[in-house]
Amino acid sequence: MLKALRFLGWPLLAGVLLALLIIQRYPHWVGLPTQEVHMQQAPRLSLPLQGPVSYAQAVSSAAPAVANLYTTKYVSRPALPLFEDPQFRRFFGDNLPKQRRMESSLGSAVIMSPEGYLLTNNHVTAGADQIVVALKDGRETLARVIGSDPETDLAVLKIDLKDLPAITLGRSDSISIGDVALAIGNPFGVGQTVTMGIISATGRNQLGLNTYEDFIQTDAAINPGNSGGALVDARGNLIGINTAILSKSSGSQGIGFAIPTKLALEVMKAIIEHGQVIRGWLGIEVQPLTPELAESFGLEGRPGIVVAGIYRDGPAQKAGLQPGDLILSIDSEPASDGRRSMNQVARTKPGQKTIIEVLRNGQNLKLTAEVGLRAPQAINNGNDKQP
């Protein structure tokens, strides 16, 4: 009997395993429900996917309009390190011989018009005693600063040369994530260089780089020396001014930022016309409406920003705003984001009336404020951002 069971055991076990395999593979054979998986297959194309094999035409169109900048400034320092000794200075005072040392920095600029107006970054030219512009065709000349706007990190330069190759302007508000982008500049002083990538994101802000931020993010390599250079599309049209990178190594790690052409042009025209950018100002400090604050106000799910501080004798104080007020809207635009609302006020002309809807102690109020003129930010004389 035991020998018979041993003889039949292996075929029986093999049959059970085979049955389990069939049930798992073909459950509908035994009446079990089946789980359908729907997948989408790409259509068959008559021609293979093709893209441009070269961006040489775009580069030849845009590259001549990108210039190299060499900025210099003179720094006074003691002729000998001994003169810095406190004991030495105690006896001789500050009347010590000093020598002047010239510091140079590298950057890029974009020729915006045949009249010789160039756009670059403020942090490239800030504090420079002399700015040398080197064109791709080999010409060099000195540039003068028409004006700068540290709050967007832009500066406008002017050169006096004939037959300048101005760049063709693109529409930065029409670009899409995934579009090809080319960065042209002078990284590390090696000479004009072109790198390629895509548009990684648009409308980047809250990075802490500038006061007013609306960056194009790209993975086209941007390195020190690219600041002020051109970000162009696949046709060679300017879509942005290369400005900064996020990096742990001071070199490109695929996260670069450019100021969109639309914003750069607005700043450039204002500087040429007024010598500075005219911005509206209310004189308030705001903070976001956190879930905890929203619960205390009884406004779960409703947008708003909280007034954290008021400038004395500013437009907001004269209009009756108070710390703790919850701003619901400005000129009927929902105040869901402090930075967006600040940009909205900045675009308003000084002297114009604006309607601010606030919530105070559970009561809705509509206040009218006359927008003031925002004072220009102090220029940062240090070249403290990459690239």
C-alpha positions as CSV (number, residue, x, y, z in Angstrom):
1,M,0.0,0.0,0.0
2,L,2.8,2.4,0.9
3,K,4.6,1.5,-2.3
4,A,1.4,2.3,-4.3
5,L,1.0,5.7,-2.7
6,R,4.7,6.5,-3.5
7,F,4.1,5.4,-7.1
8,L,1.0,7.6,-7.5
9,G,2.2,10.6,-5.4
10,W,4.4,12.2,-8.0
11,P,1.9,12.1,-10.9
12,L,-0.8,13.4,-8.5
13,L,1.4,16.3,-7.3
14,A,2.3,17.1,-10.9
15,G,-1.4,17.1,-11.9
16,V,-2.3,19.5,-9.0
17,L,0.6,21.9,-10.0
18,L,-0.5,21.8,-13.6
19,A,-4.1,22.5,-12.6
20,L,-3.0,25.5,-10.5
21,L,-1.0,26.8,-13.4
22,I,-3.9,26.5,-15.8
23,I,-6.3,28.2,-13.4
24,Q,-3.8,31.1,-12.9
25,R,-3.1,31.4,-16.7
26,Y,-6.6,30.8,-18.0
27,P,-9.1,31.5,-15.1
28,H,-12.1,31.8,-17.5
29,W,-11.8,28.1,-18.4
30,V,-13.0,27.3,-14.9
31,G,-15.5,30.1,-14.7
32,L,-13.4,32.5,-12.5
33,P,-13.7,36.3,-13.1
34,T,-10.8,37.8,-15.1
35,Q,-9.2,41.2,-14.5
36,E,-8.9,43.2,-17.7
37,V,-5.9,45.5,-18.3
38,H,-6.4,48.3,-20.9
39,M,-3.2,49.8,-22.4
40,Q,-2.9,52.4,-25.1
41,Q,-0.7,51.6,-28.1
42,A,0.9,54.4,-30.1
43,P,-0.4,54.5,-33.7
44,R,1.8,53.1,-36.4
45,L,3.5,55.9,-38.3
46,S,4.2,55.9,-42.0
47,L,7.5,57.8,-41.4
48,P,9.9,57.4,-38.4
49,L,10.0,60.2,-35.8
50,Q,12.5,62.8,-37.0
51,G,13.9,66.0,-35.4
52,P,16.5,68.5,-36.5
53,V,19.9,67.1,-36.8
54,S,21.5,70.5,-36.4
55,Y,20.7,73.8,-34.7
56,A,23.5,75.6,-36.6
57,Q,21.0,77.9,-38.3
58,A,19.5,79.1,-35.0
59,V,23.0,79.6,-33.5
60,S,24.3,81.5,-36.6
61,S,21.3,83.8,-36.3
62,A,21.6,84.4,-32.5
63,A,25.3,84.1,-31.6
64,P,26.5,87.3,-33.2
65,A,24.2,89.3,-30.9
66,V,25.7,87.8,-27.8
67,A,28.7,89.7,-26.5
68,N,31.3,88.9,-23.9
69,L,31.7,91.3,-21.0
70,Y,34.9,92.1,-19.1
71,T,34.2,94.3,-16.1
72,T,37.0,95.8,-14.0
73,K,37.1,97.6,-10.7
74,Y,40.0,98.9,-8.7
75,V,40.4,97.8,-5.1
76,S,42.6,99.7,-2.7
77,R,44.7,97.5,-0.3
78,P,47.7,98.0,1.9
79,A,51.1,97.7,0.2
80,L,52.3,95.3,2.8
81,P,50.3,92.8,5.1
82,L,52.3,94.3,8.0
83,F,50.3,97.5,7.6
84,E,47.1,95.7,8.6
85,D,48.5,94.9,12.0
86,P,46.6,96.8,14.7
87,Q,49.7,97.6,16.7
88,F,51.4,99.0,13.6
89,R,48.3,101.1,12.7
90,R,48.2,102.4,16.3
91,F,51.5,104.3,15.8
92,F,51.1,105.3,12.2
93,G,47.3,105.7,11.9
94,D,45.6,105.5,8.5
95,N,48.2,107.5,6.6
96,L,49.8,104.4,5.2
97,P,50.9,103.7,1.6
98,K,48.3,101.7,-0.4
99,Q,48.3,100.0,-3.8
100,R,45.4,99.7,-6.2
101,R,44.6,96.2,-7.5
102,M,42.4,95.6,-10.6
103,E,39.8,92.9,-10.3
104,S,38.2,91.5,-13.5
105,S,35.0,89.5,-13.9
106,L,33.4,87.8,-16.8
107,G,29.9,87.8,-18.1
108,S,27.7,88.1,-21.2
109,A,25.2,90.5,-22.7
110,V,22.7,90.5,-25.5
111,I,22.5,93.2,-28.2
112,M,18.9,94.1,-28.2
113,S,18.8,96.9,-30.8
114,P,21.0,98.2,-33.7
115,E,21.2,101.5,-31.7
116,G,23.5,99.7,-29.3
117,Y,21.4,98.9,-26.3
118,L,22.4,95.7,-24.4
119,L,20.8,93.7,-21.7
120,T,22.8,91.9,-19.0
121,N,22.5,91.0,-15.3
122,N,22.9,93.7,-12.6
123,H,25.2,91.4,-10.6
124,V,27.6,91.3,-13.5
125,T,28.0,95.0,-13.8
126,A,27.4,96.2,-10.2
127,G,30.3,98.2,-8.8
128,A,32.3,98.0,-12.1
129,D,34.6,100.9,-12.9
130,Q,34.9,99.9,-16.5
131,I,32.9,97.6,-18.7
132,V,34.5,96.2,-21.9
133,V,32.2,94.7,-24.5
134,A,33.8,92.1,-26.9
135,L,31.7,91.3,-30.0
136,K,31.8,88.0,-31.8
137,D,33.2,89.7,-34.9
138,G,36.3,90.7,-32.9
139,R,35.4,94.4,-32.2
140,E,35.8,95.7,-28.6
141,T,34.5,98.9,-27.0
142,L,33.7,100.4,-23.7
143,A,30.0,100.4,-22.5
144,R,28.2,102.8,-20.2
145,V,25.5,101.8,-17.8
146,I,22.1,103.4,-18.7
147,G,20.5,102.0,-15.6
148,S,19.9,98.9,-13.6
149,D,17.2,97.2,-11.7
150,P,18.5,95.0,-8.8
151,E,15.0,93.7,-8.0
152,T,14.9,91.8,-11.3
153,D,18.7,91.6,-11.6
154,L,18.8,93.4,-15.0
155,A,21.0,96.1,-16.3
156,V,20.9,98.1,-19.6
157,L,24.2,99.1,-21.3
158,K,24.9,101.3,-24.3
159,I,27.7,101.0,-26.8
160,D,28.5,103.2,-29.8
161,L,29.3,101.0,-32.8
162,K,27.9,100.8,-36.2
163,D,26.3,97.7,-37.9
164,L,25.4,96.0,-34.7
165,P,23.8,92.5,-35.0
166,A,20.7,92.8,-32.9
167,I,19.0,89.6,-31.8
168,T,15.5,88.6,-32.9
169,L,13.0,88.6,-30.1
170,G,10.9,85.6,-29.3
171,R,7.6,85.3,-27.4
172,S,8.5,84.0,-23.9
173,D,4.8,83.8,-22.9
174,S,4.2,81.2,-25.7
175,I,6.9,78.7,-24.8
176,S,6.0,75.2,-23.5
177,I,7.7,72.8,-21.2
178,G,9.7,70.4,-23.4
179,D,10.6,73.0,-26.0
180,V,14.2,72.9,-27.1
181,A,16.3,75.8,-25.6
182,L,19.9,76.9,-26.4
183,A,22.0,78.9,-23.9
184,I,24.7,81.2,-25.4
185,G,27.3,82.9,-23.3
186,N,30.9,82.9,-22.2
187,P,31.3,80.3,-19.5
188,F,34.5,80.4,-17.4
189,G,36.0,82.9,-20.0
190,V,36.7,80.1,-22.5
191,G,34.9,82.0,-25.3
192,Q,31.4,82.0,-26.7
193,T,29.8,78.6,-26.1
194,V,26.4,77.1,-27.0
195,T,24.7,74.5,-24.9
196,M,21.4,72.7,-25.5
197,G,18.5,71.5,-23.3
198,I,14.8,71.9,-22.9
199,I,12.4,74.2,-21.1
200,S,12.1,72.4,-17.7
201,A,9.5,74.7,-16.2
202,T,8.0,78.2,-16.5
203,G,6.9,80.8,-13.9
204,R,9.4,79.7,-11.3
205,N,9.3,82.0,-8.2
206,Q,9.9,82.0,-4.5
207,L,13.5,81.0,-5.1
208,G,14.9,83.9,-3.1
209,L,17.1,85.1,-6.0
210,N,15.3,88.3,-6.8
211,T,12.5,90.4,-5.4
212,Y,10.5,89.9,-8.6
213,E,10.8,86.4,-9.9
214,D,9.2,84.8,-13.0
215,F,11.9,82.5,-14.2
216,I,12.2,80.1,-17.1
217,Q,13.9,76.9,-15.8
218,T,16.1,75.0,-18.3
219,D,18.6,72.1,-18.2
220,A,20.7,73.7,-20.9
221,A,24.1,74.0,-19.2
222,I,24.6,77.5,-17.6
223,N,27.9,78.1,-15.9
224,P,29.8,81.1,-14.4
225,G,30.2,83.6,-17.2
226,N,26.9,82.8,-18.8
227,S,25.2,85.5,-16.7
228,G,23.5,88.0,-19.0
229,G,23.7,85.7,-22.0
230,A,20.9,84.6,-24.3
231,L,18.5,81.7,-23.9
232,V,17.0,81.2,-27.4
233,D,14.5,78.8,-29.0
234,A,15.2,76.3,-31.8
235,R,14.9,79.1,-34.3
236,G,17.4,81.4,-32.6
237,N,14.8,83.8,-31.2
238,L,15.5,85.3,-27.7
239,I,13.2,83.9,-25.0
240,G,15.2,84.8,-21.9
241,I,18.3,86.3,-20.3
242,N,20.4,83.7,-18.4
243,T,20.7,84.6,-14.8
244,A,21.4,82.0,-12.2
245,I,21.8,78.3,-11.4
246,L,21.1,76.0,-8.4
247,S,24.2,74.0,-7.8
248,K,26.2,72.5,-5.0
249,S,29.4,72.5,-7.1
250,S,29.3,76.1,-8.6
251,G,28.9,74.4,-12.0
252,S,25.9,73.4,-14.0
253,Q,23.8,70.6,-12.6
254,G,20.8,70.9,-14.9
255,I,18.9,73.6,-13.0
256,G,19.3,77.0,-14.6
257,F,17.1,80.1,-14.7
258,A,16.5,82.8,-17.2
259,I,14.5,86.0,-17.0
260,P,11.7,85.8,-19.7
261,T,12.0,88.2,-22.6
262,K,8.7,89.8,-21.8
263,L,9.8,90.9,-18.4
264,A,13.2,91.9,-19.5
265,L,11.8,94.1,-22.3
266,E,9.5,95.8,-19.8
267,V,12.4,96.6,-17.5
268,M,14.6,97.7,-20.4
269,K,12.0,100.1,-21.8
270,A,11.4,101.6,-18.4
271,I,15.1,102.2,-17.7
272,I,15.7,103.8,-21.1
273,E,12.6,106.0,-20.7
274,H,12.8,106.9,-17.0
275,G,16.3,105.8,-15.8
276,Q,14.7,103.3,-13.5
277,V,11.7,101.0,-13.3
278,I,8.6,102.7,-12.0
279,R,6.7,100.3,-9.7
280,G,3.6,100.7,-7.5
281,W,3.8,100.3,-3.7
282,L,1.3,99.9,-0.9
283,G,3.6,99.8,2.0
284,I,2.6,96.5,3.6
285,E,4.3,93.3,4.6
286,V,2.2,90.1,4.1
287,Q,2.4,86.5,5.0
288,P,0.6,83.5,3.5
289,L,-2.7,82.2,5.0
290,T,-1.6,79.0,6.7
291,P,-4.1,76.3,7.5
292,E,-3.9,77.3,11.2
293,L,-4.6,80.9,10.4
294,A,-7.4,80.0,8.0
295,E,-9.0,77.9,10.8
296,S,-8.8,80.9,13.2
297,F,-10.4,83.2,10.6
298,G,-13.0,80.5,9.7
299,L,-11.9,80.6,6.1
300,E,-10.9,77.0,5.4
301,G,-10.5,76.6,1.6
302,R,-10.7,80.4,0.9
303,P,-7.8,82.3,-0.6
304,G,-6.2,85.3,1.2
305,I,-3.0,86.9,2.5
306,V,-2.5,88.3,6.0
307,V,-1.2,91.8,6.6
308,A,1.9,91.3,8.9
309,G,3.1,94.9,9.0
310,I,2.3,98.4,7.8
311,Y,4.8,101.1,6.8
312,R,4.1,104.4,8.7
313,D,2.5,107.0,6.5
314,G,2.4,104.6,3.6
315,P,-0.5,104.2,1.1
316,A,-1.9,101.2,3.0
317,Q,-1.9,103.0,6.4
318,K,-3.6,106.1,4.8
319,A,-6.3,103.8,3.3
320,G,-7.0,102.3,6.8
321,L,-5.4,98.9,6.5
322,Q,-4.3,97.4,9.9
323,P,-2.0,94.5,10.9
324,G,-4.0,91.3,11.1
325,D,-6.3,92.2,8.2
326,L,-6.9,89.4,5.8
327,I,-6.7,90.7,2.2
328,L,-9.2,88.8,0.1
329,S,-8.7,90.6,-3.2
330,I,-7.0,93.5,-4.9
331,D,-9.0,95.2,-7.7
332,S,-11.2,92.1,-7.8
333,E,-8.2,89.8,-8.3
334,P,-8.2,87.1,-5.6
335,A,-5.2,87.5,-3.3
336,S,-4.2,83.8,-3.1
337,D,-0.5,84.4,-3.2
338,G,1.5,87.2,-1.6
339,R,4.2,87.3,-4.3
340,R,1.6,87.4,-7.1
341,S,-0.3,90.2,-5.4
342,M,2.9,92.1,-4.9
343,N,3.7,91.8,-8.6
344,Q,0.1,93.0,-9.3
345,V,0.6,96.1,-7.2
346,A,4.1,96.7,-8.7
347,R,2.5,96.8,-12.2
348,T,0.0,99.5,-11.1
349,K,1.0,103.1,-11.9
350,P,1.7,105.3,-8.9
351,G,-1.2,107.6,-8.2
352,Q,-3.8,105.1,-9.4
353,K,-6.6,104.1,-7.0
354,T,-6.9,100.5,-6.1
355,I,-9.7,98.7,-4.3
356,I,-8.6,96.3,-1.5
357,E,-11.2,93.9,0.0
358,V,-10.2,92.7,3.5
359,L,-11.7,90.7,6.3
360,R,-11.4,92.2,9.8
361,N,-13.0,90.7,12.9
362,G,-15.4,88.7,10.7
363,Q,-16.5,91.8,8.7
364,N,-15.8,92.4,5.0
365,L,-14.5,95.8,4.2
366,K,-13.6,97.5,1.0
367,L,-10.8,100.1,1.3
368,T,-9.5,102.4,-1.4
369,A,-5.7,103.1,-1.5
370,E,-3.7,105.4,-3.8
371,V,-0.7,103.4,-5.0
372,G,2.6,105.0,-4.2
373,L,6.0,104.9,-5.8
374,R,8.3,102.1,-4.7
375,A,11.7,103.4,-3.9
376,P,14.6,101.8,-5.9
377,Q,16.4,99.0,-4.0
378,A,20.0,99.7,-3.1
379,I,22.4,98.2,-5.6
380,N,24.3,95.2,-4.5
381,N,28.0,95.9,-5.3
382,G,29.0,92.3,-4.8
383,N,29.0,89.7,-7.5
384,D,27.4,87.1,-5.2
385,K,25.4,84.9,-7.4
386,Q,26.1,82.2,-9.8
387,P,26.7,82.2,-12.7
